[in-house]
């Protein structure tokens, strides 16, 4: 266990919907009921629900893990448990090392104190001596880019300025464990990238990071492994690209219609410029995909959508026929249509998947097919979502 930073073992946390205490008079009867209640930790009373349900994971020093999932999945509750803000209903967890948490914008700041005063206050809360804070002070201010506002009371700061200062203090206290919630989303794009680079730097230095974010590309870039939470429980845990791809797939399902049994995608093929079937391309190569669709009903004015996804599930291109092609599709009962789409493969190196759907903008999907064919792009190493054939 010497190299284990976090051991989170079968943890449960339950809350009560709508529970609120405005006075000690309301709170004392609640405590009395709770003390004499015969309900065990494994059961739920009326209005109770599991915010975290039987969650287990273990992290070593120098590892980074992402936690993703829809709103209300239990992500922030786990970080509040780890940071000691909440206590578990059941289960145990152990923290081995100095922990720094960035969970809420402005947490640990006093609104009437200046940025400078709050650096010393926040540093002290995180376990630093005054001399240690003084040695780090210039680096904290420089990283936060708040030199012009450091003597201003933080109650006059924007949420983005709060996040800058909070993150800067959190990463400069030499934490062994860093917890980061979605708070970084309030900053501008350049500062978010600066924070991601800093987190990668301290991971390389042996710091353990738990990173919660709806920014899936950032999770993929920073965390080799990721937990997907749903309704407080672990839905999937594994390699980040696999987990994120699964998350993208299940997220798209809620948009699917109930009329899909009226259509069938009978065949799909991908061709190169010479008309031969192909599964590998170079950037800029012409390509053509053919969908063969059968209909069991007669229907007019359906829109066709065509999309391409990366291997991690992120959609890098999505277009619909009514906007790009200025056309819709009509089917008679029993009709079989062949639809060809031509495009240039202006994509970076990697594995990609083609998908398509038919939908009525007012009624929903009639056919939704995800990842129906796979292809690979062989290209020089670049960053981003598109490939431009640059001439220097």
N, C-alpha and C positions, 0 to 999 in steps of 0.2 A: 504493500500500500504506500510505500515511500514515494513513488512517482505519481500517485493519484492526487489530483487537485480537487476534484469534486466527485462525491459518491452519493447519488440520488437514488434512494431505494424504496420502491413501492409506496410512493407518496400520494396521499389523497388530501384534497382541500375542498370543503363544502361551504357554501354561502346560503343565505336565505333571501329570496326575492322580496324586494320592497321593505327590508328591515332597516329601520332608522330610529335613532334614539336622540330626542331633543333635550332630554333632561335626565337627571339622576333618578327621578321618580319613575321614568319609563324603563331605565336600564336595570334597576334592582329587581323588579319582578321577572325580567328576562333571565337574569343570572339565577334566580331561585328556581325557575322552571327548568333551566338547563342542569342545575345541580341534582335535582330530584327526578329527572327524566330517566326512564329505563331504556330508552332507545340507544343502541350501540353505535359505534363509529361507522359500521358498515351499512347502516340503514339510513333512510332519509325520511324526515318528518315532512308535514305539509309545507309547501313553498320552498323547501330546500333543494339544492341541486349541486352536483359535483363540478366545481370549476377546474379541478385537477383530479384525475382518476387513475390510480395505479400506474404512475409514471416512474420509470427507472432508466438511468443512464449513468455512465461513468466517464470522466475526462481526466486525461493525464496532463501534466505540465507541458505547455507548448502546443496544445491542441486547440483548434477552433471548431465550434459547432454552431450551426444555424438552427433557429427554431422558426418555422413558418406555419401558416394556417389562416383561416378566415377570422374575422373579428369575433371575439368571444370564445375562441378556442382554448384559452388558458395560458397563452404565451406569457403575458405580463405577470400573471399570478405566480408562475414558476420563478420568475426573476425576483419577485417580492418575497417569496419564500426563501430563496437563496440569500437575499440581502438582509434577512431577519426582520423585514417589515411585517410579515405574516408568519404564523406558526401553522404547521401541518395539522390536519385533523387526524391523520394516521400516517404511518410510515416514518422513515428517518432519512436525514441527509447529513453529510459531513463536508465541511470546507477545510482544506489544508492549505493555508497560506493567506497572505494579505489581500483583501478583496476591495475592489473599487467598482462602484456601480453608477451608471448613468441611466436612470429609469424614468424620471420625469423631468421636464424642463424646469429648471430653477430649484430642484430638490437640494436641500442643504444650504441654500442662499437665504440671507436675511434681506428683505426688500429695502430697508432703510439704510443699509450699509453700501458703500461704494464697491465697484468691481475689485479694487485692490484689497479692501478690507475683507471681502468675501473670499478672495483667494486664500488669505491666511485662515479664515474661519473654516472654509471647506477643507483645506489641507489638514487642519487640526482634527476635524471630524474623521478624516481618513487615516489618521494616525501619524502624521508627520510632526516633527518638532518645528519650532519657529525658525531655527537656523536652517533646517532642511528646506523649508518653504522659501526662505530668503534666497537660497542658492538656486532654486528652480524658478524664481519669480519672473526673471526676464524672459526665460524660455516659454513660460506659460502665457505671458502677455503677447509675445511675438507670435506664437502659434495661433492664439485666439483672434489676432488682427484687430484688437480693440484698444490700441494704444491711446487713441483720441478720446475714449470714453471710460478709461479705467478709473478715473476719479469721480464718475457719475454714479449716483445711487442706482442699484440694479432694478428698482421698481420702474425706472424709466427706460429699461432695455426692452427691445422687441423679443419675441420668442426665439428668433434666430440668433440674437446676441446672447441670450441665456444659454442656448445650446453650445455656442462657440466657447463660452467661458467654462461651462460645466464640463464639456469634453476635454478641453485643454488641461484643466486641473486633474481630471480623472486619469488621463494617460501619462501625466508627468509625476505622479506620486510613486512611480515604479511598482505598479501592482503586480502581484503574482497571478491574480484572477481578475478579469474585467468583464462586467456585465453591461451590455449595451442594448437598450430598447429602441423603438422606432423614433426616438427623440431626434435623431440626426436628420429626419426627413424635413424638419423645419428650416434647415440651413440651405444656402444656395448650392448649386451644382458643384462649383469649384471647391467649396469648403468640404462638401461631402466626399469628394474624391481625395482631398487632402487627409480627411479622417480615415478613410479606408487604407490609404498608404501608410498612415501612422500605425493603424492596427496591425497591418501585415508586418511592419517593422518590429513591433513589440512581441508579436507571435514568434517571429524568428529569434527573438531574444529569450524565449522560454515562457512567455505569459500565456495563460489559458484564457480564451475568450468565448463567451456565449453571446451570440449576435441575433437579435430579433429584428426582422424587417419584412416589409411587403415589397422591398426592392429586390426581386429575385436575382437579377444579374449581379448585384453586390454580394448576395449570399453565395452565389456560385463562385465568384472570384475569391472570396475570403475563406470559405469554410469547406474543407474536404468532405465532411459529413453533416447531415441535416436531419432534424426531427420534424415530421409533419404532424401537427396536432389537430384534432377535431373533437369538439365537445369534451375537452379536458383529457382525452386519452390519446396515446400515441397511435396514429393511423399508419404511419410508415417511418422507418428509421434506417438510414443507410447512406450510400454514396450520394452526394448532393445533386449531381445531374440527374440521377435516376429518380430521386424523391421529387425534385422540382418538376421534372417532366410529368410525373404522375399527378402532381398538384395542378399543373396546367390542364391536364386531361379531365380530371374530375371537376375542375372549375367550369369547364365549357359545357359539361353535361346539364347543368341547371338551365341552360338556354335552349336545350333541345326540345322539339315539339313532341306531340303524341301521335302524329299522323305518319310516322316514318314507315309503317308497314305498307303504305300505299306505293312505295317506290323501292327499287333495288338497283344498286350499283353492280352491274353484271360483269364488268371488266374494266381494268385500268392499265395503261401501258405508257412508258416513257421512251421517247425516241431521240436520237442524236440528229445532227444536220443532214446525214446521209440517209435517213429514214430507217435506220436499224435500231432495234431495242437497245437501250443503254442504261447503265446505272452509275457511270463515272463521267465527270465533266471537268474541263478547265474553265477558269473564270472567263466570262464573255462568250462561251460556246452557245450556239443556238440549241434550243431544246423544244420538244413538243410533247404534250401529254394528251392522251385520248381517254375520255370517260364514256363508257357505254351504259346508258341508264334505261331501265324498263319501268313503265308506269302501269298500275292497275286501275287508275281512275282517269277521267277526263278533267283537266284543270287548265286554267289560263294564267298567264302573267306571273310565273315564278321567277325569282331572281337566283342566279347561280353565283356562289362564292368560291373562290380558289385561294388557298393559302399554303405557305411553306413554313415549316417549323424546324428549329435547330434540334440537335440531339438532346438538349436539356429541356425541350418542350416549349421554348419561347417562340412565338410567332414573329418571323422576321418580315413577312409579306402577307397581306390580305387584301383582296380586291373583289368587288362584286360587279356582275355583268351590267347592271343598270347604270352604273357610274362610269366604268372604264369602257364597256362595249356598247353602251346605249341600247341595250336589248334585254328582253325577258324571254322566257321559254314557256311554251304551251304544249300540253300533251293530250292526246286522245286516249281513251281506255284501251289498254293492251299495247300502246305504242312503245317502240324501242328507238331511242335517239343515240347517235354518236356525236360527241362534242369534242372538238380539238382546240387546244389552247397553245399558242406559241409564245416563247419568251427567251430572253438571254440570261444565262446563269451568272449574274454579277454578284457572286457570293464569296466570302472568305473560305478558307480551307475548313472542312468538317463534314459531318454526316447530317443529312436533311431528310425531311419527310413531307410528302404532298398530301393535302387534304382538300375536301370539297363539301359543299352542301347546297341544297335547294330550299328556298324559303319564300314565304309570303310575308312582306314587311309588316302586315297588319295581323297575321295569324300565327307566325312562328315557323319552325322548321318542318319540312316534309321529308328531307333526307339529310343526314349528317354523318359523314364518313371521315374519320380521323386517322392520319398516318396510313394511307392506303398503299403507298409505294415509297421506297427508300432510295436515295441516291447519294453519291459522295462527290465532293469538290476538292480537287488537288490544286492548291494555290500556294504562293509564297506566304510566309508568316506576316499577318497584318492584324490590326485590332479593329473592332467595330462590327457592324452588321452587314455592310456591303463591301464589294471589292471594286475599286476604281483602277483601271489600267493606266497608272501615272506615267508620264514621259517627263523625266527630269531634264 
